[in-house]
Amino acid sequence: MNKSDMDTLRLPARIESLKLFQDFTCQKLKGWGLPQALEPKVELILEEILTNVFNYAYAAGTEGEAEVGCELKDGSLRFVIADWGAAFNPLESPPPDLTDDIDARKVGGLGIFFVKEMVDAIAYDRAHDQNILTIAIRVNSPNT
């Protein structure tokens, strides 16, 4: 993550950190003058991605960290979510089968599917022992 271009927050990869990550990003949205209606979308995206990090990035019984960076640049809100856990590219997960009856569907897989539907761009990289997920949402703002 290029910290020189982006405001970041790094916290323990625990569910207790979720609200702090969401508050951090929503404060940035407010500071950039973005519509308040964007906040629930951003909070949901962070919840889906970070919950996966909290639950699966680190082996049971081990501690780790997660980092969220955000910036507003060239009409896009960009988030970079990083962890130092096991290598995992969520974009390679097969899409969920939405045709099955809800009771017959396999558990999991919907979160990343919904995130992909809500954003304009999403990319994964593994570098320097980090999982790095970059998400972009085009926004209309007087500041861009």
Protein Blocks (a to p, Z undefined) as FASTA:
>chain_A
ZZklpccddddddfklmmmmmmmmmmmmmmnopafklmmmmmmmmmmmmmmmmmmmpcgh
iacddddddddeehiacdddddfbdcddfklpccddfkbcfklpcgehjlmmmmmmmpmb
dcdddeehiacdddddddddfkZZ
